[in-house]
Amino acid sequence: MTRGPSDAGHQGAAALHGGMDATTAPHRIPPEMPQYGEANHVFEMMQNMLEQLLIHQPKDPIPFMINHLQRDNDYVPKIVILGPPASGKTTIAMWLCKHLNSNLLSVGNLIAKEFSSLAADARRHYQKFKTVPSMLLIRLVQERLSEEDCVRRGWILDGIPETREQALMIQTVGIVPRHVSEWPPTPWGPSPRAAAPRSTIVLSAPDTVLIERNLGKRLDPQTGEVYHTTFDWPPESEIQNRLMVPAGISEGETALKLLEYHRNITRILPSYPKILKVIPADQPCVDVFSQALTYVQSIHRSNAPFTPRVLLCGPVGSGKSLQAALLAQKYGLVNVCCGQLLKEAVADKSKYCEMILPFFEKETAVPDSIIMKVLSQRLDQQDCVERGWVLHGFPRDLDQAHVLDSWGYKPNRCSWV
């Protein structure tokens, strides 16, 4: 039968597809390759670099990429903290800055910046209208983030963005937070369990609590530190004597600010759908800080493709074997039972049989060195490399865990049954 050009084209496409699809043409992938990619975060590095290329669109991408890699700042703190007046967001932001050795950016310190024409324009506008235009504010943020300390040590945005318009502007210019938090949670806010590679923190509390709390706020004009007559009063008399009552904290003024905040926050939060952490602010400040710090220091699950290497731990009779079989069946993993491997090595009269058999006959534990030789032989087989594995029965203690790690077998999922 004669085949036309279209048949040949379809065959070529199929052959190309078959060559690219590991399910139709399995590749002989050395075990070191995926492990190297995961250990060195190659996927995330390429993802971040592509993101920066698309945002900045440099005329010559190669020098830009080299410069980006040399900066090595993909994992410095990039945090947004939002919340209504008196929720404690500035206090939490300052504590996080000190703990993470990062840089705090707020409207106040941005417009107070010296030797900046943008800051001078913002001050003049603020003195006249008590606000800073969104475009000018975002340009101030851009200018500050381009400075070396922010590049090296990261940043925390306190109360920015204030509106949906500012949130979209921030995204457009490529300012992407890794943590966004809200204090306290609101009925319409995202789930507090939401998490992603980049994050925002939002604080929230009932308006009545916030209004009452705001009345006790006091400001240190020398350091900018915020104190409270009830919750956070400084022990030093020198600081107490210089504290001032900040402007705009009366009940009526606070109520108006809360109304404006609630109107804006509902439109801001959709800009951070997967990176939002909502924290109740009507609890002790140290507890709020502890939750915020835990969140910003968490390692979010990567979007990188990976080969599952699952370790099941648990006492005898806990059901590890059953759970391993279920996982292997559902996800196509190789079920690796350490005890079964040793029995099979003896039954098959493998090269390890003579090493294992004396310990079986004496009913004593097989040394870790022998176990690892048998185990490594199985884990290095192609099905384990390609499909991944679920291991149970080893390690049984910390020393064995160190041995497993020293041989280069590092689980990327671990569950206790």
C-alpha positions as CSV (number, residue, x, y, z in Angstrom):
1,M,0.0,0.0,0.0
2,T,1.3,3.4,-1.0
3,R,1.6,6.1,1.7
4,G,1.1,9.8,1.0
5,P,3.0,12.7,2.5
6,S,0.3,13.1,5.1
7,D,0.9,9.6,6.3
8,A,4.6,10.2,6.6
9,G,3.9,13.4,8.5
10,H,1.7,11.7,10.9
11,Q,4.2,8.9,11.4
12,G,7.0,11.5,12.0
13,A,4.8,13.3,14.5
14,A,4.0,10.1,16.3
15,A,7.7,9.1,16.4
16,L,8.6,12.5,17.8
17,H,5.8,12.2,20.4
18,G,6.9,8.7,21.3
19,G,10.5,10.0,21.7
20,M,9.3,12.7,24.1
21,D,6.8,10.7,26.1
22,A,8.4,8.6,28.8
23,T,5.3,6.4,29.1
24,T,5.6,5.2,25.5
25,A,9.4,5.1,25.3
26,P,11.0,4.8,28.7
27,H,14.4,6.5,28.9
28,R,17.4,5.1,30.8
29,I,17.7,7.9,33.3
30,P,20.6,7.7,35.6
31,P,19.4,8.0,39.3
32,E,21.8,10.9,39.8
33,M,20.0,13.2,37.3
34,P,16.6,13.7,39.1
35,Q,18.3,13.8,42.5
36,Y,20.6,16.5,41.2
37,G,17.7,18.5,39.9
38,E,15.8,18.3,43.1
39,A,18.8,18.9,45.4
40,N,19.9,22.0,43.4
41,H,16.4,23.3,42.8
42,V,17.0,23.4,39.0
43,F,13.3,23.7,38.1
44,E,12.7,26.6,40.5
45,M,15.8,28.4,39.3
46,M,14.7,28.1,35.7
47,Q,11.2,29.1,36.6
48,N,12.3,32.2,38.4
49,M,14.7,33.2,35.6
50,L,11.9,32.8,33.0
51,E,9.6,34.9,35.1
52,Q,12.1,37.7,35.4
53,L,12.8,37.5,31.6
54,L,9.1,37.9,30.8
55,I,8.7,40.7,33.3
56,H,11.7,42.8,32.3
57,Q,12.0,41.8,28.7
58,P,15.7,42.7,28.3
59,K,17.1,43.4,24.9
60,D,19.9,41.0,25.5
61,P,18.7,38.1,27.7
62,I,22.0,36.4,28.2
63,P,23.8,39.1,30.3
64,F,20.4,39.6,32.1
65,M,20.3,36.0,33.1
66,I,23.9,35.9,34.2
67,N,23.3,39.0,36.4
68,H,20.2,37.4,37.8
69,L,22.0,34.2,38.7
70,Q,24.9,36.1,40.3
71,R,22.5,38.1,42.5
72,D,21.3,34.8,44.0
73,N,18.4,36.4,45.8
74,D,15.4,34.3,44.7
75,Y,14.9,33.1,48.2
76,V,15.4,36.2,50.3
77,P,12.3,37.4,52.3
78,K,9.6,39.0,50.0
79,I,6.7,39.6,52.3
80,V,3.5,41.7,52.3
81,I,1.7,42.3,55.6
82,L,-1.8,43.8,55.5
83,G,-4.3,44.6,58.1
84,P,-6.7,47.2,59.5
85,P,-5.7,50.0,61.8
86,A,-4.6,48.8,65.2
87,S,-4.3,45.2,64.1
88,G,-0.6,45.3,65.0
89,K,0.8,44.8,61.5
90,T,3.5,47.4,61.9
91,T,4.7,45.8,65.1
92,I,4.8,42.3,63.5
93,A,6.5,43.7,60.4
94,M,9.2,45.3,62.5
95,W,9.7,42.2,64.6
96,L,10.0,40.1,61.4
97,C,12.5,42.5,59.9
98,K,14.7,42.2,63.0
99,H,14.4,38.5,63.1
100,L,15.0,37.9,59.4
101,N,17.5,40.8,59.0
102,S,15.4,42.2,56.2
103,N,14.2,45.7,55.2
104,L,10.9,47.3,56.2
105,L,9.1,49.4,53.6
106,S,6.1,51.5,54.6
107,V,4.5,54.6,53.2
108,G,6.0,56.6,56.1
109,N,9.6,55.6,55.6
110,L,9.3,55.7,51.8
111,I,8.3,59.3,51.7
112,A,10.8,60.2,54.4
113,K,13.7,59.0,52.3
114,E,16.4,61.5,51.7
115,F,18.1,62.4,48.5
116,S,15.2,61.1,46.4
117,S,13.2,63.4,44.1
118,L,10.4,60.9,44.1
119,A,10.2,61.0,47.9
120,A,10.3,64.8,47.9
121,D,7.3,64.8,45.5
122,A,5.5,62.3,47.6
123,R,6.1,64.4,50.8
124,R,4.7,67.5,49.2
125,H,1.6,65.7,48.0
126,Y,1.1,64.0,51.4
127,Q,1.4,67.3,53.3
128,K,-1.3,68.8,51.1
129,F,-3.7,65.8,50.6
130,K,-2.7,63.3,53.3
131,T,-2.3,60.6,50.6
132,V,0.3,59.6,48.1
133,P,-0.8,58.9,44.4
134,S,-0.7,55.2,43.6
135,M,1.7,55.5,40.7
136,L,4.1,57.7,42.7
137,L,3.9,55.2,45.6
138,I,4.7,52.2,43.4
139,R,7.6,54.1,41.8
140,L,8.9,54.8,45.3
141,V,8.7,51.1,46.1
142,Q,10.5,50.2,42.9
143,E,13.3,52.7,43.6
144,R,13.7,51.3,47.1
145,L,13.7,47.7,46.1
146,S,16.4,48.3,43.5
147,E,18.9,49.3,46.3
148,E,21.5,46.8,47.3
149,D,20.3,46.0,50.8
150,C,16.8,45.1,49.5
151,V,18.4,43.0,46.7
152,R,20.6,41.1,49.2
153,R,18.4,40.9,52.3
154,G,14.9,41.1,50.9
155,W,11.9,43.2,52.0
156,I,8.7,43.4,53.9
157,L,5.9,45.7,52.7
158,D,3.9,47.1,55.6
159,G,0.4,48.0,54.6
160,I,1.2,48.2,50.8
161,P,-0.7,47.7,48.6
162,E,-3.6,49.8,50.0
163,T,-5.9,49.4,47.0
164,R,-6.7,46.9,44.2
165,E,-5.2,49.4,41.8
166,Q,-1.9,49.4,43.7
167,A,-1.9,45.6,43.9
168,L,-2.2,45.3,40.1
169,M,0.5,47.9,39.6
170,I,2.8,46.0,41.9
171,Q,2.3,42.8,39.9
172,T,2.7,44.6,36.6
173,V,6.2,45.9,37.5
174,G,7.3,42.5,38.7
175,I,7.2,43.0,42.5
176,V,6.1,39.5,43.6
177,P,5.9,38.7,47.3
178,R,6.5,35.2,48.6
179,H,4.5,35.6,51.8
180,V,1.3,37.7,52.2
181,S,-0.4,37.8,55.6
182,E,-3.6,39.3,56.9
183,W,-4.4,40.2,60.5
184,P,-7.0,39.1,61.5
185,P,-9.1,36.7,59.4
186,T,-12.3,38.0,58.0
187,P,-15.5,36.0,57.1
188,W,-15.0,36.7,53.4
189,G,-11.2,36.0,53.4
190,P,-9.5,33.0,52.0
191,S,-8.9,29.9,54.0
192,P,-6.1,30.4,56.6
193,R,-4.6,27.1,55.4
194,A,-3.9,28.5,51.9
195,A,-0.2,28.4,51.1
196,A,2.0,28.8,48.0
197,P,5.6,29.6,46.9
198,R,5.0,33.3,47.5
199,S,3.0,34.6,50.4
200,T,1.0,37.4,52.0
201,I,0.0,37.9,55.7
202,V,-3.2,39.6,56.6
203,L,-4.2,40.5,60.2
204,S,-7.8,40.8,61.3
205,A,-9.9,41.4,64.4
206,P,-13.4,42.7,65.3
207,D,-13.8,46.4,64.6
208,T,-14.8,47.1,68.3
209,V,-11.5,45.5,69.4
210,L,-9.5,47.5,66.9
211,I,-11.1,50.9,67.9
212,E,-10.5,50.3,71.6
213,R,-6.9,49.1,70.9
214,N,-6.1,52.1,68.7
215,L,-6.9,54.5,71.5
216,G,-4.0,53.2,73.5
217,K,-1.4,53.5,70.8
218,R,1.7,55.5,71.5
219,L,4.7,56.4,69.2
220,D,8.4,56.9,70.0
221,P,9.4,59.9,67.8
222,Q,13.1,58.9,67.9
223,T,12.9,55.3,66.8
224,G,9.5,55.0,65.2
225,E,8.6,52.1,67.5
226,V,4.9,51.8,68.3
227,Y,3.9,51.0,71.9
228,H,0.6,50.5,73.7
229,T,-0.6,51.7,77.1
230,T,-2.0,48.2,77.9
231,F,-0.3,45.6,75.8
232,D,3.2,46.8,75.1
233,W,4.4,49.5,77.5
234,P,8.1,50.1,77.6
235,P,9.8,49.5,81.0
236,E,12.4,52.3,80.5
237,S,11.2,55.6,81.9
238,E,13.3,57.5,79.3
239,I,11.2,56.0,76.5
240,Q,8.0,56.5,78.4
241,N,8.6,60.2,78.8
242,R,9.1,60.8,75.1
243,L,6.2,58.8,73.8
244,M,3.6,60.7,71.8
245,V,-0.1,60.2,71.0
246,P,-0.2,59.7,67.2
247,A,-2.6,61.7,65.2
248,G,-5.8,60.1,63.8
249,I,-6.5,57.5,66.5
250,S,-9.8,58.9,67.9
251,E,-12.8,56.6,67.8
252,G,-14.4,58.4,64.9
253,E,-11.2,58.6,62.8
254,T,-10.5,54.9,63.4
255,A,-14.0,54.0,62.4
256,L,-13.6,55.9,59.1
257,K,-10.3,54.2,58.4
258,L,-11.8,50.8,59.1
259,L,-14.6,51.4,56.7
260,E,-12.1,52.4,54.0
261,Y,-9.9,49.4,54.8
262,H,-12.8,46.9,54.5
263,R,-13.9,48.4,51.2
264,N,-10.4,48.0,49.7
265,I,-9.2,44.7,51.2
266,T,-12.0,42.6,49.6
267,R,-10.7,43.7,46.2
268,I,-7.0,43.3,47.1
269,L,-7.1,39.7,48.4
270,P,-8.0,38.1,45.0
271,S,-4.6,39.3,43.8
272,Y,-2.9,36.8,46.1
273,P,-5.1,33.7,45.8
274,K,-2.6,31.0,46.6
275,I,-0.1,32.9,48.9
276,L,-2.3,34.2,51.6
277,K,-2.1,33.5,55.3
278,V,-4.8,34.9,57.5
279,I,-3.9,35.3,61.2
280,P,-6.3,36.4,64.0
281,A,-4.9,39.6,65.6
282,D,-7.1,39.5,68.7
283,Q,-4.6,37.4,70.6
284,P,-1.3,38.2,72.3
285,C,1.2,39.9,70.0
286,V,3.9,37.2,70.6
287,D,1.5,34.5,69.4
288,V,0.7,36.5,66.3
289,F,4.4,36.9,65.6
290,S,5.1,33.2,66.2
291,Q,2.4,32.2,63.6
292,A,3.7,34.8,61.1
293,L,7.3,33.7,61.6
294,T,6.5,30.1,61.2
295,Y,4.6,30.8,58.0
296,V,7.3,33.0,56.3
297,Q,10.0,30.4,57.2
298,S,8.0,27.5,55.8
299,I,9.2,25.9,52.7
300,H,6.3,25.7,50.3
301,R,5.8,22.7,48.1
302,S,7.5,23.1,44.8
303,N,5.7,22.9,41.5
304,A,8.7,21.0,40.0
305,P,8.1,17.6,38.7
306,F,9.7,15.0,40.9
307,T,10.0,11.2,41.3
308,P,8.2,10.2,44.5
309,R,10.5,8.7,47.1
310,V,8.2,7.9,50.0
311,L,9.3,6.6,53.4
312,L,6.7,5.0,55.7
313,C,7.7,4.8,59.4
314,G,5.8,3.2,62.3
315,P,5.9,0.5,64.9
316,V,5.3,-3.2,64.3
317,G,1.6,-3.8,63.5
318,S,0.9,-0.2,62.5
319,G,-0.1,-1.2,59.0
320,K,2.9,0.1,57.1
321,S,2.8,-2.9,54.6
322,L,-0.9,-2.3,53.8
323,Q,-0.5,1.4,53.4
324,A,2.6,0.9,51.2
325,A,0.7,-1.5,49.0
326,L,-2.2,1.0,48.6
327,L,0.2,3.8,47.8
328,A,2.1,1.7,45.3
329,Q,-1.2,0.7,43.6
330,K,-2.7,4.1,43.5
331,Y,0.4,6.1,42.3
332,G,2.3,3.4,40.4
333,L,5.2,3.3,42.8
334,V,7.5,0.4,43.5
335,N,6.7,-1.2,46.8
336,V,10.0,-1.8,48.6
337,C,9.9,-3.8,51.8
338,C,13.3,-4.2,53.4
339,G,12.5,-7.4,55.2
340,Q,11.1,-9.0,52.0
341,L,14.2,-8.0,50.0
342,L,16.5,-9.8,52.5
343,K,14.3,-12.9,52.3
344,E,14.3,-12.9,48.5
345,A,18.1,-12.4,48.5
346,V,18.4,-15.6,50.5
347,A,15.7,-17.6,48.6
348,D,17.2,-16.6,45.2
349,K,20.7,-17.5,46.4
350,S,21.9,-14.1,45.3
351,K,25.5,-12.9,45.8
352,Y,24.4,-11.6,49.2
353,C,22.9,-14.9,50.3
354,E,26.0,-16.1,52.1
355,M,26.3,-12.8,53.9
356,I,22.7,-12.7,55.1
357,L,22.1,-16.4,55.9
358,P,24.2,-16.6,59.1
359,F,22.2,-13.8,60.7
360,F,18.9,-15.4,59.7
361,E,20.0,-18.7,61.2
362,K,21.0,-17.1,64.5
363,E,17.9,-14.9,64.4
364,T,19.9,-11.8,64.9
365,A,19.7,-8.4,63.1
366,V,21.4,-8.1,59.7
367,P,24.1,-5.4,59.8
368,D,23.2,-2.1,58.2
369,S,26.1,-2.3,55.8
370,I,24.6,-5.5,54.3
371,I,21.1,-4.2,54.3
372,M,22.2,-1.1,52.4
373,K,23.9,-3.2,49.7
374,V,20.7,-5.2,49.1
375,L,18.6,-2.1,49.3
376,S,20.7,0.0,47.0
377,Q,20.7,-2.8,44.4
378,R,16.8,-2.6,44.4
379,L,16.5,1.2,44.5
380,D,18.9,1.7,41.6
381,Q,16.9,-0.5,39.3
382,Q,15.2,1.4,36.4
383,D,11.6,1.0,37.6
384,C,12.5,2.7,40.9
385,V,14.3,5.5,39.2
386,E,11.5,6.1,36.7
387,R,8.4,5.5,38.8
388,G,9.6,6.2,42.3
389,W,9.3,4.0,45.4
390,V,7.7,3.6,48.8
391,L,10.0,2.1,51.4
392,H,9.1,0.5,54.7
393,G,10.9,-1.6,57.2
394,F,14.1,0.5,57.0
395,P,15.3,2.7,58.7
396,R,14.2,1.7,62.1
397,D,16.2,4.2,64.1
398,L,18.2,7.4,63.8
399,D,21.5,5.7,63.0
400,Q,19.9,3.8,60.1
401,A,18.4,7.0,58.9
402,H,21.8,8.5,58.7
403,V,23.1,5.5,56.9
404,L,20.3,5.7,54.3
405,D,21.1,9.4,53.8
406,S,24.8,8.8,53.5
407,W,24.2,6.4,50.7
408,G,22.3,9.1,48.8
409,Y,18.8,7.9,49.2
410,K,16.9,10.9,50.4
411,P,13.1,10.5,50.7
412,N,11.1,13.5,49.6
413,R,7.9,12.4,51.4
414,C,7.9,10.8,54.9
415,S,4.8,9.6,56.8
416,W,4.4,8.1,60.2
417,V,1.8,5.3,60.5
